[in-house]
């Protein structure tokens, strides 16, 4: 029987914080622990202490400003750690972690093989979790998929509080800022994921006619990306220059539709360059259409409760726990109203335990289509029997 345990601490002493959360998770048949914490902690000391206490894989990443559980938003100006521990006599988990080294597709293949070995299996998992640095998520995913095939997944990218690269990924005693962590799940509870941006489409759209690399949007319809976006919204150059672009686009990012039109993966413009190009938080492709999306702050808040309710309706069995990935950019746009999000999630969860992390990239899937990544999105996952 699957048993989820949620525990949090805001103790400034890393050892005390580790013991506080670990003490709640000392149960029979414990198999794995998701952990999300403040980048202000000595992350290695914290996670190592939790692992020493529990003797099972502890994996995850630092989270942007806090976590949310049924007890509310935890973090802010305090250090924080939150865990979702999973106990189940029938569940098997294979965890792998590798720092970036050369081609990330190749590294993804190595990760998959390491996770299979850790699980003692030569078969694809029922589903898998991934956490990576916010840079080459699509390539790690491609490598993993090359080994195990199309298997449903969920997760998100590591984050820090200031978007300065101070984030940390961790698993199996390894700690790094640039790389990838994965966990393969066999047996135990089933998984259902709902992946959405919950933005509205506008009638502003155009063809990507030029990119530089994978994540720099140079031209839309043959004109500089900045000029096209400013015309769509009636903005001046200052609003889309440098880091101003990140804030400007939280309520109006770009989106790309999948080939079936079932999912719009959000593309968050992060930085405006002097030549009118935009640096984007996920990969792009020329000769595809980009759509300007919209949502008010009120809608961003309401989307959390509504998405969790939709996940509950979508899940075909009795739900036992939730793992909720919420974009850090959305959280920044919501600002001081984050307690409203916590209230909505608690009400929608209806007593089912959950943990929410805040990421700089989100991962999920739609049935009959590919696993994919995006930004400014919600990847809400239910574990059910």
Buried (B, 14 or more C-beta within 10 A) or exposed (E): EBBBBBBBBBBEEBBEBBBBBBEBBEEEBBBBBBBBBBBBBEBBEBBBBBBEBBEBBBBBBBBBBBBBBBEBBBBEEEBBBBBBBBBBEEBBBBBBBBBBEEEBBBBBBBBBBBBBEBBEBEEBBBBBBBBBBBBBBBBBBBBBBEBBEEBBBBBBBBBBBEBEEBBBBBBBEBBBBBBBBBBBBBBBBBBBBBBBBBBEEBEBBBEBBBBBEBBBBBBBEEBBBBBBBBEBBEBEEEBBBEEBBBEBBBBBBBBBBEEEEEBBBBBBBBBBBEEBBBBBBBBBEEEEEBBBBBBEBEBBBBBBBBBBBBBBEEBEEEBBBBBBBBBBBBBBBBEEEBEBBBBBBBEBBEEBBBBBBBBBBBBBBBEEBEBBBBBBBBBBBBBBE
